[in-house]
C-alpha cells in the first residue's frame, strides 16, 4: 500500500502524545485520590472496578484517530479492475464427436453449461461473441454486451459433420474486427481473447498453422480447452467409432499464440477451467485510492469507542 499524501502521516505522532498525556493524567488522579485518609471510605465512594475497562474506550478512540490520519494521507492499493473494452470470442466445436458421453452428460452439453456460466461471470461491459464450427465456421452472435443473446445461441447449438479448426480461428478474428475502435484511442486495439473449445482433429478448411500465425500477428492469444478423454466413442451409422481428444493440436494453438491450454474431462473440471480463463483475461492490476475504506473503518472504531465508554463508564468519552 502507498500514499498519495504520505507527508500527512506525521500526524500519527498525535497518538503517542495522547497516550503519554493519558498516562500522566492517570497518575495525577491516583495521587489525588490517595489524599483521603480513610481508605475504607474511599473504597465505598469510588468502588474498585477492573482497570482494563477504563482503558477500552481510550484504546478504541486512539485507533480511530490513527485510522483517520491514515485516510487523510490518501492511501492507495493495487486492485483488480475489469478491462471494460475487452472482447471474448467463444468458439465451440459442434462436430459429431462432441456427442461423446465420456464427459457427462455429453461433451457438447458440458461445454454449453460451462460456457453460459463463463459468459455470465464476465464484467458487464465486456463484448462477447459466439462462433460455432464443424465443416465450416459461423459467427452466431457478433460482439455484444447482451448476455441473453449469447446464452440463447449457446443453448441452441446443433451438431454437424467434420471439424474446421483453422476456419474457427479465422472466423473468430473476423468477429473481433467488428468491435468499433475506442474514440479516445482510435489506434489502440481493445484487448481480445479467443476461447476455443474442441475435441477432434481438423479434417477440413485452412490449416491450424496458418490460423495460429494470423492470431499471433493480430496479437490475440487463444485459450484452448481439449474436451473428453482418449477413450471417447460415438455411434455413427450403427458403429461405435473412437473419437479420442486431440490435446496436442490444442496445446500447439495455445502455445503458438501466447495463450494457455487446458483439458476438461468432466463438467466440474471444465467450470474451473473457465474460472481460470476469466480471471486471466478479464482483469488488470491498477492502483486505486482507498480513502473511503479507511474512513469507514475509522468511523466504525469511533462508534465502538463511544459504545464502550457508555457501557463501562456510563458516559461518553
NORRA-V430622 format. One line per field, one symbol per residue. psi: psi as a letter, one per 40 degrees, with the letter a starting at -180 (. if undefined). A space follows every 50 residues. Layout:
BEGIN
psi = ???
END
This chain:
BEGIN
psi = hihdgddeedeeeddddddddddddddddddddedhdgdddddddgihih ddddedddddddddddddddddegiiihihhigdeihhhhhhhfideeei fehhdiddddddddddddddeiideihhihhiibdihihdhihiehdddd dddddehiiiiihgddddddddddddeehiihddgdehiihiihhhhiei hheiaiiddddddddddefhihhihhiaieeiiihhfehhhhgiigdddd dddddeeeaiiiiheiddddddddddddddeeiihihihfdddddddddd ddddddddddddeeii.
END
